[in-house]
Amino acid sequence: MRTRTAFILAGLLLLPQVTECDVLRRFALVAGSNHGGTDRVIRYAVSDAENFGRVLVTMGGVAEEDLFLLQEPSRAGFTQALSKLRQRVAETSSEGTRREVVVYYSGHADDRGLLLGEDRFSYRSLREQIDDIQADVHITVLDACGSGAITRLKGGQRRQAFLVDESSRMKGYAFLTSSSADEAAQESDRIGASYFTHYLVSGMRGAADVSGDGKVTLGEAYQFAFHETLATTEETQAGAQHPAYDINLTGTGDVVMTDLRQISAGLILGKSLHGRLFIRNSDQRLVAEVYKVAGRSIELGLEPGTYEIHFDQKPAKFRATVEIKDGERFNLLPENLYAVDSQETTTRGNAKKPKEVRSLSMG
């Protein structure tokens, strides 16, 4: 799994474009749970779910009424939400309507299932209930310890990754997980989120748009989250975290996760910028992070507002505060940035700089 994951999806997702006569409707169930029973508490699962849901609504084609957002759900509550989602999707069944379902969970889990309070929701039951939803495409994202175990379950007939069939529409499923079956998922106090969801959301905002067409596909988003999560966790105490996948999709085209044209404001990172950028909103919440290479511009979809940008171009550091108005694409240029000194910090009784605060997550 680990040796293959780094280069999958380079040509894997050959899915159909939605034609002009098709009506695409996307539904989402998004859940976050900081509490997974006795002595199982994390910090950022609920806010991770909120961030993921916000991106789906603003850029991912999910209407507010088609988003089911759960905070600290019980097993019964999660089951009920899946039932309501299945019913909502069934009510939209009509010729010419293409339906896609996204299920996201951030929280605690083990190798047998999701841990919701004192209860367990098995992976097999989760797959069966998602499969029972009558949609063309099912996309499931699990950000939890050991969540990669769900990719080991048998679920449908496996097809060739590069199958191209012009006569068929894309159908099937995709399971993306933040870690493999025997790994811990990790979160960071520095970014105020889990690593995987943070980079997945950053990618969906536009950081993963390798083609530069203003759309982020499922493959682009996953590859970005995989590489950034792996690179950032390689030196943590818990060790490297390897996102995993199980994909069975057939057809032509691409599954577009987000479209930058759907949001009213944005930040353009000019071609001359080279380094890692951190973008925080007026609440000082880190909303996107991207390593920008010279020679290619990147556009990030952001809500209108004031943003503080930290630009790390080792060894120099820069900062900028920009106000992005509704309908504006702000082009960040080197002249917008001003140099800042690195803050010297020491730990008590130790002259060395402290390591980044990190905590184990979700299991």
VEXDRENRO-292310 format. One record per atom (N, C-alpha, C): residue in one letter; x, y, z. Coordinates in steps of 0.1 Angstrom, whole numbers, padded with zeros to 4 digits, always signed. Atoms other than C-alpha are relative to their C-alpha. Example, Ala and Ser with C-alpha at 12.3 -4.5 7.8 and 13.67 -1.06 7.14 Angstrom:
2
A+0009-0012+0000;A+0123-0045+0078;A+0009+0012+0000;S-0009-0011+0000;S+0137-0011+0071;S-0008+0011+0008;
//
This chain:
363
M+0008-0012+0000;M+0000+0000+0000;M+0009+0012+0000;R-0008-0012-0001;R+0027+0025+0010;R+0008+0003-0012;T-0008-0002+0011;T+0049+0019-0019;T-0007+0004-0012;R+0008-0004+0012;R+0021+0024-0044;R-0007+0013+0001;T+0008-0012-0002;T+0003+0053-0028;T+0006+0013-0005;A-0006-0013+0004;A+0028+0080-0037;A-0002+0003-0014;F+0001-0004+0014;F+0023+0077-0074;F-0014-0004-0006;I+0013+0003+0006;I-0013+0065-0077;I-0007+0013-0004;L+0009-0011+0004;L-0039+0087-0093;L+0006+0009-0010;A-0005-0008+0010;A-0015+0102-0118;A-0008+0000-0013;G+0010+0001+0011;G-0039+0089-0144;G-0012-0008+0004;L+0009+0010-0004;L-0062+0069-0123;L-0015+0005-0002;L+0013-0005+0000;L-0093+0091-0122;L-0005+0005-0014;L+0005-0003+0014;L-0107+0090-0158;L-0015+0000+0000;L+0014+0000-0002;L-0142+0101-0151;L-0007+0010-0010;P+0006-0008+0011;P-0168+0118-0173;P-0003+0014+0004;Q+0004-0013-0001;Q-0174+0154-0178;Q-0016+0000+0001;V+0015-0001+0000;V-0210+0164-0169;V-0004+0008-0012;T+0004-0007+0012;T-0227+0174-0201;T-0009+0012+0003;E+0008-0012-0002;E-0247+0206-0205;E-0015-0004+0004;C+0014+0004-0003;C-0280+0186-0203;C-0001-0007+0013;D+0000+0007-0013;D-0270+0169-0170;D-0002+0011+0010;V+0001-0008-0012;V-0279+0184-0137;V+0007-0007+0011;L-0008+0006-0011;L-0253+0176-0110;L-0005+0005+0013;R+0004-0004-0013;R-0265+0176-0075;R+0009-0008+0010;R-0010+0007-0009;R-0240+0168-0047;R-0006+0002+0015;F+0005+0000-0014;F-0250+0159-0011;F+0012-0004+0009;A-0011+0003-0009;A-0227+0156+0020;A-0005-0002+0014;L+0001+0002-0015;L-0227+0142+0055;L+0014+0002+0005;V-0013-0004-0006;V-0199+0158+0075;V-0001-0001+0015;A+0001+0002-0015;A-0192+0147+0111;A+0013+0001+0006;G-0013-0002-0008;G-0166+0156+0137;G-0003-0004+0015;S+0001+0004-0013;S-0161+0140+0171;S+0013+0001+0008;N-0012-0001-0008;N-0135+0151+0196;N+0000-0010+0011;H+0001+0009-0011;H-0147+0126+0222;H-0003-0014-0005;G+0002+0014+0004;G-0143+0089+0216;G+0000-0010+0011;G+0001+0009-0012;G-0150+0074+0250;G+0010+0005+0011;T-0009-0003-0011;T-0130+0073+0282;T+0015+0002-0004;D-0014-0003+0003;D-0095+0089+0279;D+0003+0001-0015;R-0003-0002+0014;R-0100+0095+0242;R-0006+0014-0004;V+0005-0013+0003;V-0102+0132+0236;V+0011+0007-0009;I-0009-0008+0008;I-0087+0153+0208;I-0006+0014-0001;R+0004-0014+0000;R-0090+0190+0200;R-0008+0005-0013;Y+0003-0007+0013;Y-0097+0197+0163;Y-0010-0008-0009;A+0008+0008+0009;A-0120+0170+0149;A-0013+0008-0004;V+0012-0008+0003;V-0152+0192+0151;V+0003+0012-0009;S-0003-0011+0009;S-0135+0222+0136;S+0005-0005-0013;D-0003+0006+0013;D-0120+0200+0109;D-0012-0003-0008;A+0013+0003+0007;A-0155+0189+0100;A-0006+0013-0005;E+0006-0013+0004;E-0167+0225+0099;E+0007+0006-0012;N-0008-0005+0012;N-0138+0235+0076;N-0003-0007-0012;F+0002+0009+0012;F-0144+0206+0053;F-0014+0003-0006;G+0013-0003+0005;G-0181+0213+0051;G-0001+0014-0006;R+0001-0013+0005;R-0176+0250+0045;R+0006+0001-0014;V-0005+0001+0013;V-0154+0243+0015;V-0009-0006-0010;L+0010+0007+0008;L-0180+0219+0001;L-0011+0010-0004;V+0012-0009+0003;V-0207+0246+0003;V+0005+0012-0009;T-0005-0012+0007;T-0186+0275-0010;T+0006-0003-0013;M-0007+0003+0012;M-0167+0257-0037;M-0002-0014-0006;G+0002+0014+0004;G-0178+0221-0039;G-0013-0004-0005;G+0013+0004+0006;G-0213+0223-0053;G-0010-0005+0009;V+0010+0005-0009;V-0231+0214-0021;V-0009+0011+0005;A+0009-0010-0005;A-0262+0235-0013;A-0001-0002+0015;E+0001+0000-0015;E-0267+0245+0024;E-0010-0011+0004;E+0011+0010-0004;E-0299+0223+0025;E+0004-0014-0002;D-0005+0014+0003;D-0279+0193+0012;D+0012-0004+0008;L-0012+0003-0009;L-0252+0194+0039;L-0006-0004+0013;F+0004+0005-0013;F-0258+0173+0070;F+0013+0001+0009;L-0012-0002-0008;L-0232+0186+0096;L-0003-0005+0014;L+0002+0006-0013;L-0229+0166+0128;L+0012+0004+0009;Q-0010-0003-0010;Q-0210+0176+0160;Q-0002-0010+0011;E+0001+0010-0011;E-0202+0149+0185;E-0012-0010-0001;P+0012+0009+0002;P-0227+0124+0171;P+0001-0013+0008;S+0000+0013-0006;S-0237+0093+0189;S-0002-0010-0012;R+0001+0010+0011;R-0239+0060+0170;R-0014+0001-0006;A+0014-0001+0005;A-0277+0064+0168;A-0002+0012-0009;G+0001-0013+0008;G-0274+0100+0156;G+0007-0001-0013;F-0008+0002+0013;F-0248+0090+0129;F-0009-0009-0009;T+0009+0009+0008;T-0271+0062+0117;T-0012+0007-0005;Q+0012-0008+0004;Q-0301+0085+0116;Q+0004+0010-0011;A-0005-0010+0010;A-0281+0111+0096;A+0002-0007-0013;L-0002+0008+0012;L-0271+0084+0071;L-0014-0003-0007;S+0013+0003+0005;S-0308+0074+0068;S-0006+0013-0007;K+0005-0013+0006;K-0318+0111+0062;K+0007+0003-0013;L-0008-0002+0012;L-0291+0114+0036;L-0005-0009-0011;R+0005+0010+0010;R-0303+0083+0018;R-0014+0004-0005;Q+0014-0004+0004;Q-0339+0096+0018;Q+0001+0013-0009;R-0001-0013+0007;R-0328+0131+0006;R+0004-0003-0015;V-0005+0003+0013;V-0309+0116-0023;V-0011-0007-0009;A+0010+0008+0007;A-0337+0092-0032;A-0011+0010-0006;E+0011-0010+0004;E-0362+0122-0034;E+0004+0008-0013;T-0004-0008+0011;T-0341+0138-0062;T+0002-0009-0013;S-0001+0009+0011;S-0342+0107-0085;S-0008+0005-0012;S+0007-0004+0012;S-0351+0119-0120;S+0010-0001-0012;E-0008+0001+0012;E-0338+0115-0155;E+0008+0013-0003;G-0008-0011+0002;G-0309+0138-0163;G+0006+0006+0012;T-0006-0005-0012;T-0299+0143-0127;T+0011-0009+0004;R-0012+0008-0005;R-0264+0131-0117;R+0002+0003+0015;R-0001-0002-0014;R-0261+0126-0080;R+0014-0006+0005;E-0012+0003-0006;E-0229+0125-0060;E-0001+0002+0015;V+0001+0000-0014;V-0225+0118-0023;V+0014+0001+0006;V-0013-0001-0007;V-0196+0129+0000;V-0003-0003+0015;V+0001+0003-0014;V-0193+0114+0035;V+0014+0002+0006;Y-0013-0004-0007;Y-0166+0129+0058;Y-0001-0003+0015;Y+0000+0001-0014;Y-0157+0119+0093;Y+0014+0003+0006;S-0012-0003-0007;S-0130+0133+0116;S-0002-0004+0015;G+0001+0003-0014;G-0125+0118+0151;G+0008-0013+0003;H-0007+0012-0005;H-0116+0085+0168;H-0004-0012-0008;A+0003+0013+0006;A-0114+0051+0153;A+0011-0010+0004;D-0010+0010-0001;D-0096+0018+0155;D+0000-0009-0013;D+0000+0008+0012;D-0090-0011+0131;D-0013-0007-0003;R+0013+0006+0002;R-0126-0022+0134;R-0011+0010-0004;G+0010-0009+0004;G-0146+0010+0130;G+0002+0014+0007;L+0000-0013-0006;L-0154+0046+0141;L-0005-0001+0014;L+0003+0000-0014;L-0155+0053+0178;L-0008+0013+0003;L+0009-0011-0003;L-0185+0075+0186;L-0004+0000+0015;G+0002+0001-0014;G-0185+0082+0223;G+0004-0014+0005;E-0003+0013-0005;E-0187+0048+0240;E-0003-0011-0010;D+0005+0009+0010;D-0200+0031+0208;D+0010-0001-0011;R-0007+0002+0012;R-0184+0016+0177;R-0009-0001-0012;F+0007+0002+0012;F-0197+0020+0142;F+0009-0007-0010;S-0010+0008+0007;S-0181-0008+0122;S+0002+0005-0014;Y-0003-0004+0013;Y-0164-0001+0089;Y-0009-0008-0010;R+0008+0008+0009;R-0184-0029+0073;R-0014+0006-0001;S+0013-0006+0000;S-0217-0013+0084;S+0000+0013-0007;L-0001-0013+0006;L-0205+0021+0072;L+0000-0002-0016;R+0000+0003+0015;R-0197+0007+0037;R-0013-0004-0005;E+0012+0005+0005;E-0229-0011+0034;E-0011+0011+0000;Q+0010-0010+0000;Q-0250+0019+0044;Q+0003+0011-0011;I-0003-0009+0011;I-0231+0042+0020;I-0003-0006-0013;D+0004+0006+0013;D-0235+0017-0008;D-0015+0000-0003;D+0014+0000+0001;D-0272+0017-0001;D-0006+0013-0005;I+0005-0013+0005;I-0275+0053-0011;I+0001+0001-0015;Q+0001+0001+0014;Q-0286+0055-0047;Q+0006+0013-0007;A-0007-0011+0007;A-0260+0079-0062;A+0009-0006-0010;D-0010+0005+0011;D-0237+0077-0092;D+0014-0002+0006;V-0013+0000-0006;V-0206+0084-0071;V-0001+0002+0015;H-0001-0002-0015;H-0198+0079-0034;H+0014+0003+0003;I-0013-0003-0004;I-0168+0096-0020;I+0000+0001+0016;T-0001+0001-0015;T-0159+0088+0017;T+0014+0004+0004;V-0013-0005-0006;V-0131+0106+0036;V+0000-0002+0015;L-0001+0003-0014;L-0121+0093+0070;L+0014+0005+0005;D-0012-0005-0006;D-0096+0112+0091;D+0000-0005+0015;A+0000+0007-0013;A-0090+0089+0121;A+0011-0010+0000;C-0010+0010-0001;C-0065+0065+0135;C-0004-0013-0005;G+0003+0014+0005;G-0064+0031+0118;G-0011+0000-0011;S+0011+0000+0010;S-0090+0043+0092;S+0003-0007-0013;G-0003+0007+0012;G-0071+0027+0065;G-0005-0015-0001;A+0006+0013-0001;A-0086-0006+0077;A-0012-0002-0009;I+0012+0001+0009;I-0117+0002+0057;I+0003-0003-0014;T-0004+0002+0014;T-0098+0000+0025;T+0003-0015-0002;R-0003+0014+0001;R-0091-0037+0032;R-0013-0008-0002;L+0013+0008+0002;L-0128-0047+0031;L-0003-0001-0014;K+0005+0002+0013;K-0142-0061+0000;K-0012+0008-0003;G+0011-0008+0003;G-0166-0038-0017;G-0002+0002-0015;G+0002-0001+0015;G-0176-0045-0053;G+0011-0006-0007;Q-0010+0006+0009;Q-0157-0058-0082;Q+0010+0010-0004;R-0011-0009+0004;R-0123-0043-0088;R+0001+0001-0015;R-0002-0003+0014;R-0118-0027-0122;R+0014+0006-0003;Q-0012-0006+0004;Q-0088-0016-0141;Q+0001+0015+0002;A-0001-0014-0004;A-0075+0017-0130;A-0002+0010-0012;F+0000-0009+0011;F-0072+0031-0165;F-0011-0003-0010;L+0011+0004+0009;L-0105+0018-0179;L-0006+0013-0006;V+0007-0011+0007;V-0119+0043-0205;V-0011-0005-0008;D+0012+0005+0007;D-0154+0038-0218;D-0008+0013-0003;E+0007-0012+0004;E-0168+0068-0237;E-0015-0001+0001;S+0015+0002+0000;S-0203+0053-0237;S-0006+0000+0014;S+0005+0001-0014;S-0206+0051-0199;S+0003+0013+0008;R-0002-0010-0010;R-0209+0077-0172;R+0009-0005+0011;M-0008+0005-0012;M-0186+0076-0142;M-0009-0005+0011;K+0007+0006-0011;K-0199+0054-0115;K+0010-0007+0009;G-0009+0008-0009;G-0184+0038-0084;G+0002+0008+0013;Y-0003-0006-0013;Y-0168+0048-0051;Y+0014+0003+0002;A-0014-0004-0004;A-0137+0063-0035;A+0000+0001+0015;F-0002-0001-0015;F-0126+0058+0001;F+0014+0006+0001;L-0013-0007-0003;L-0098+0082+0012;L+0002+0000+0015;T-0002+0000-0014;T-0083+0078+0046;T+0013+0007+0004;S-0012-0009-0004;S-0058+0099+0066;S+0012-0009+0004;S-0011+0009-0004;S-0037+0069+0077;S-0002-0014-0004;S+0001+0014+0003;S-0030+0033+0070;S-0007-0008+0012;A+0007+0007-0010;A-0046+0005+0090;A+0007-0001+0014;D-0007+0001-0013;D-0019+0004+0117;D+0007+0013+0004;E-0007-0013-0003;E-0010+0041+0120;E-0009+0009+0008;A+0008-0010-0007;A-0021+0069+0142;A-0002+0012-0009;A+0001-0013+0007;A-0036+0100+0126;A+0004+0011+0010;Q-0006-0010-0009;Q-0021+0132+0140;Q-0006+0013-0003;E+0005-0014+0001;E-0032+0167+0147;E+0011+0009+0005;S-0011-0010-0004;S-0011+0199+0153;S-0006+0012+0006;D+0004-0013-0007;D-0015+0228+0177;D+0004+0012-0009;R-0004-0011+0009;R+0004+0249+0152;R-0010+0004-0010;I+0010-0003+0011;I-0021+0246+0124;I-0014-0001+0005;G+0014+0001-0005;G-0051+0240+0147;G-0009-0009-0007;A+0007+0009+0007;A-0062+0210+0128;A+0007-0013-0001;S-0008+0011+0003;S-0053+0175+0118;S+0008+0002-0013;Y-0008-0002+0012;Y-0026+0173+0092;Y-0007-0003-0013;F+0006+0004+0012;F-0046+0154+0067;F-0011+0009-0005;T+0011-0009+0004;T-0077+0175+0067;T+0005+0014-0003;H-0006-0013+0003;H-0057+0207+0068;H+0005+0001-0014;Y-0006+0000+0013;Y-0038+0198+0037;Y-0011-0004-0011;L+0011+0003+0009;L-0069+0183+0020;L-0008+0012-0003;V+0007-0012+0002;V-0088+0215+0025;V+0008+0011-0007;S-0008-0009+0008;S-0059+0236+0014;S+0001-0003-0014;G+0000+0005+0014;G-0057+0215-0017;G-0013+0003-0007;M+0013-0003+0006;M-0094+0219-0024;M-0002+0014-0002;R+0001-0014+0002;R-0091+0256-0020;R+0008+0005-0012;G-0007-0004+0012;G-0068+0256-0050;G+0015-0003+0000;A-0014+0003+0000;A-0033+0246-0038;A+0003-0012-0007;A-0003+0013+0007;A-0037+0212-0055;A-0003+0001-0015;D+0003-0002+0014;D-0047+0227-0088;D+0012+0000-0009;V-0012+0002+0007;V-0017+0213-0107;V-0002+0005-0015;S+0002-0003+0014;S-0033+0218-0142;S-0003+0015-0002;G+0002-0015+0001;G-0041+0255-0134;G-0013+0003-0008;D+0013-0003+0007;D-0077+0252-0149;D-0011+0005+0010;G+0010-0005-0010;G-0094+0265-0117;G-0009-0010+0006;K+0007+0011-0006;K-0107+0231-0108;K+0009-0009+0007;V-0008+0010-0007;V-0094+0207-0082;V-0008-0014-0001;T+0006+0014+0001;T-0101+0170-0090;T+0003-0008+0013;L-0002+0009-0011;L-0103+0142-0065;L+0014-0005+0000;G-0014+0005+0001;G-0069+0129-0077;G+0009+0011+0004;E-0009-0011-0003;E-0053+0163-0074;E+0000+0003+0015;A+0002-0003-0014;A-0067+0169-0039;A+0007-0011+0009;Y-0006+0011-0007;Y-0056+0134-0027;Y+0015+0000+0000;Q-0015+0000+0002;Q-0021+0136-0041;Q+0006+0011+0009;F-0005-0011-0007;F-0016+0170-0025;F+0000-0003+0015;A+0001+0003-0014;A-0029+0159+0009;A+0010-0012+0004;F-0010+0011-0003;F-0008+0127+0007;F+0014+0004+0002;H-0014-0004-0001;H+0025+0143+0000;H+0003+0010+0011;E-0002-0010-0010;E+0021+0172+0024;E-0001-0007+0014;T+0001+0007-0013;T+0009+0149+0053;T+0012-0008+0002;L-0012+0008-0002;L+0037+0125+0048;L+0012+0008+0003;A-0012-0008-0002;A+0064+0152+0045;A+0000+0007+0014;T+0001-0007-0012;T+0051+0170+0076;T+0001-0009+0012;T+0000+0009-0011;T+0048+0140+0098;T+0012-0010+0001;E-0011+0009+0000;E+0080+0122+0090;E+0009+0001+0012;E-0008-0002-0012;E+0098+0137+0120;E-0008+0002+0013;T+0007-0001-0012;T+0070+0137+0145;T+0002-0012+0009;Q-0002+0011-0009;Q+0070+0115+0176;Q-0007-0013-0004;A+0008+0012+0004;A+0043+0092+0162;A+0005-0006-0013;G-0006+0005+0012;G+0062+0089+0129;G-0008+0003-0012;A+0006-0004+0012;A+0053+0092+0093;A-0014-0006-0002;Q+0014+0004+0002;Q+0016+0091+0084;Q-0003-0001-0014;H+0002+0003+0015;H+0006+0075+0051;H-0015-0001-0003;P+0014+0001+0004;P-0029+0083+0038;P-0002-0012-0010;A+0002+0012+0008;A-0045+0053+0020;A-0013+0003-0008;Y+0011-0002+0009;Y-0072+0048-0006;Y-0006-0014-0004;D+0006+0011+0007;D-0096+0023-0021;D-0010+0007-0010;I+0008-0007+0011;I-0110+0036-0055;I-0005-0010-0010;N+0006+0008+0011;N-0133+0018-0079;N-0010+0009-0008;L+0008-0010+0008;L-0145+0044-0104;L+0003-0003-0015;T-0001+0003+0014;T-0151+0038-0141;T-0006+0011-0008;G+0006-0010+0009;G-0158+0062-0170;G+0011+0009-0006;T-0010-0009+0005;T-0141+0092-0185;T-0002+0014+0006;G+0000-0013-0005;G-0133+0127-0174;G+0006+0001+0014;D-0006-0002-0014;D-0126+0139-0138;D-0011+0003+0009;V+0009-0004-0010;V-0145+0141-0106;V+0006+0013+0006;V-0005-0013-0005;V-0142+0178-0097;V-0005+0002+0014;M+0003-0002-0014;M-0141+0183-0059;M-0004+0015+0002;T+0003-0014-0002;T-0141+0221-0060;T+0003+0008-0013;D-0001-0009+0011;D-0144+0249-0086;D+0002+0014+0005;L-0003-0013-0005;L-0127+0282-0079;L-0009+0011-0005;R+0009-0010+0005;R-0152+0300-0100;R-0013+0001+0008;Q+0012+0000-0008;Q-0179+0291-0075;Q+0001+0009+0012;I-0001-0008-0012;I-0165+0314-0048;I+0003+0014-0005;S+0000-0014+0005;S-0166+0352-0050;S+0013+0007+0002;A-0013-0007-0003;A-0131+0360-0038;A+0011-0010-0001;G-0012+0009+0001;G-0096+0347-0041;G+0013+0007+0001;L-0014-0005-0002;L-0059+0351-0036;L+0009-0006-0011;I-0009+0006+0010;I-0035+0347-0065;I+0014+0002+0004;L-0014+0000-0003;L+0001+0338-0057;L+0008+0001-0013;G-0007-0003+0012;G+0023+0353-0084;G+0011-0010-0003;K-0010+0010+0004;K+0048+0333-0104;K+0014+0002+0007;S-0013-0002-0006;S+0078+0350-0088;S+0002-0004+0014;L+0000+0005-0014;L+0069+0338-0053;L+0006-0014+0001;H-0006+0014-0002;H+0089+0308-0040;H+0002-0002+0015;G-0001+0003-0014;G+0085+0294-0005;G-0014-0005+0005;R+0012+0006-0007;R+0059+0282+0020;R-0009+0012+0005;L+0009-0011-0004;L+0029+0305+0026;L-0011-0006+0009;F+0011+0003-0009;F+0004+0304+0055;F-0010+0011+0000;I+0011-0010+0001;I-0029+0322+0052;I-0009-0001+0011;R+0009+0000-0011;R-0048+0331+0083;R-0011+0011-0002;N+0011-0010+0001;N-0082+0348+0085;N+0000+0010+0011;S+0001-0010-0010;S-0093+0376+0108;S-0001-0006+0014;D+0001+0007-0013;D-0099+0351+0136;D+0013-0007+0003;Q-0014+0007-0001;Q-0062+0339+0132;Q-0001-0015-0002;R+0001+0014+0003;R-0074+0306+0120;R+0007-0003-0013;L-0007+0003+0012;L-0051+0290+0094;L-0010-0007-0010;V+0010+0005+0009;V-0073+0285+0064;V+0006-0007-0012;A-0007+0006+0011;A-0047+0274+0038;A+0015+0001+0002;E-0014+0001+0000;E-0011+0264+0035;E+0005-0006-0013;V-0005+0006+0012;V+0009+0258+0004;V+0015+0003-0002;Y-0014-0003+0004;Y+0045+0255-0008;Y+0000+0004-0014;K+0000-0006+0013;K+0048+0277-0038;K+0013+0000-0007;V-0013+0000+0008;V+0074+0271-0065;V+0000+0011-0010;A-0001-0011+0010;A+0086+0298-0088;A-0004-0004-0014;G+0003+0003+0014;G+0074+0300-0123;G-0015-0005-0003;R+0014+0004+0002;R+0038+0289-0117;R-0009+0008+0010;S+0009-0008-0009;S+0009+0310-0102;S-0010-0010+0005;I+0010+0008-0007;I-0016+0295-0078;I-0011+0009+0004;E+0011-0007-0005;E-0051+0307-0071;E-0007-0007+0012;L+0007+0006-0011;L-0067+0300-0037;L-0014+0007+0001;G+0014-0005-0002;G-0105+0304-0032;G-0002+0003+0014;L+0002-0004-0013;L-0112+0324-0001;L-0013+0008+0001;E+0011-0009-0002;E-0142+0341+0014;E+0005+0015+0001;P-0004-0015-0001;P-0141+0380+0013;P+0003+0002+0015;G-0004-0004-0014;G-0123+0394+0044;G+0015+0004+0000;T-0013-0004-0002;T-0090+0404+0058;T+0009-0012+0004;Y-0009+0011-0002;Y-0061+0379+0058;Y+0014+0004+0003;E-0014-0003-0004;E-0027+0378+0074;E+0008-0012-0007;I-0008+0010+0007;I-0001+0360+0052;I+0014+0000+0005;H-0013+0002-0004;H+0031+0346+0065;H+0007-0008-0011;F-0007+0006+0012;F+0057+0338+0038;F+0014-0004+0005;D-0012+0005-0005;D+0086+0316+0048;D+0009-0004-0012;Q-0010+0003+0010;Q+0115+0318+0023;Q+0013-0001+0006;K-0012+0002-0008;K+0143+0303+0043;K+0012+0006-0006;P+0002-0003-0014;P+0161+0319+0059;P-0008+0012+0003;A+0007-0013-0002;A+0141+0351+0054;A-0015-0003+0002;K+0015+0001-0003;K+0105+0356+0066;K-0007+0013-0003;F+0007-0012+0004;F+0079+0380+0053;F-0014-0001+0004;R+0014+0000-0005;R+0044+0390+0062;R-0007+0011-0009;A+0009-0009+0006;A+0015+0408+0046;A-0014-0001+0005;T+0014-0001-0003;T-0020+0419+0055;T-0008+0005-0011;V+0008-0004+0012;V-0045+0420+0027;V-0015-0001+0002;E+0015+0000-0001;E-0082+0428+0024;E-0005-0005-0014;I+0006+0005+0012;I-0100+0407-0002;I-0015+0003-0001;K+0014-0004+0001;K-0133+0422-0013;K-0008-0010-0008;D+0009+0009+0007;D-0163+0404-0027;D+0002+0002-0015;G-0002-0001+0014;G-0157+0397-0064;G+0014+0003-0004;E-0014-0004+0003;E-0120+0404-0062;E+0009-0012+0001;R-0011+0010+0000;R-0090+0382-0070;R+0012+0008+0003;F-0012-0009-0004;F-0061+0398-0051;F+0013-0007-0004;N-0012+0005+0005;N-0028+0393-0068;N+0012+0003+0010;L-0010-0002-0010;L-0001+0388-0041;L+0014+0001-0008;L-0012-0002+0007;L+0032+0402-0054;L+0011+0003+0011;P-0011-0002-0010;P+0067+0405-0037;P-0001+0014+0007;E+0001-0014-0006;E+0061+0443-0031;E-0011+0001+0010;N+0010+0000-0011;N+0031+0434-0009;N+0005-0005+0013;L-0006+0007-0011;L+0054+0416+0015;L+0010+0009+0007;Y-0011-0007-0007;Y+0076+0431+0042;Y+0007-0010+0009;A-0008+0009-0007;A+0104+0414+0060;A-0002+0001+0015;V+0001+0001-0015;V+0101+0403+0097;V+0011-0008+0005;D-0011+0008-0007;D+0126+0390+0122;D-0006-0012+0006;S+0004+0012-0006;S+0123+0355+0134;S-0001+0002+0015;Q+0002-0002-0015;Q+0110+0354+0170;Q+0009-0011+0007;E-0008+0009-0008;E+0136+0339+0193;E-0008-0005+0012;T+0008+0006-0011;T+0120+0315+0218;T+0009-0010+0007;T-0007+0011-0007;T+0135+0292+0244;T-0010-0007+0010;T+0007+0008-0010;T+0121+0265+0266;T+0005+0003+0014;R-0005-0002-0014;R+0123+0268+0304;R+0011-0009+0004;G-0011+0008-0004;G+0157+0256+0316;G+0007-0006-0012;N-0007+0006+0012;N+0168+0249+0280;N+0002+0012-0010;A-0003-0011+0009;A+0184+0273+0255;A-0004-0003-0014;K+0004+0003+0014;K+0171+0254+0225;K-0014+0005-0003;K+0013-0003+0004;K+0142+0264+0205;K-0010-0012+0001;P+0009+0011-0001;P+0111+0243+0212;P-0004-0006-0013;K+0006+0006+0012;K+0098+0218+0187;K-0014+0004-0001;E+0014-0003+0002;E+0064+0224+0172;E-0008-0008+0009;V+0009+0008-0008;V+0036+0214+0195;V-0008-0009-0008;R+0008+0009+0007;R+0020+0183+0182;R-0006-0010+0010;S+0007+0009-0009;S-0004+0159+0197;S-0006-0012-0009;L+0006+0011+0007;L-0016+0124+0187;L-0015+0002-0001;S+0014-0002+0002;S-0050+0123+0173;S-0008-0013-0003;M+0011+0008+0005;M-0081+0102+0169;M+0001-0015+0002;G+0001+0015-0003;G-0074+0068+0184;G+0007-0004+0012;
//
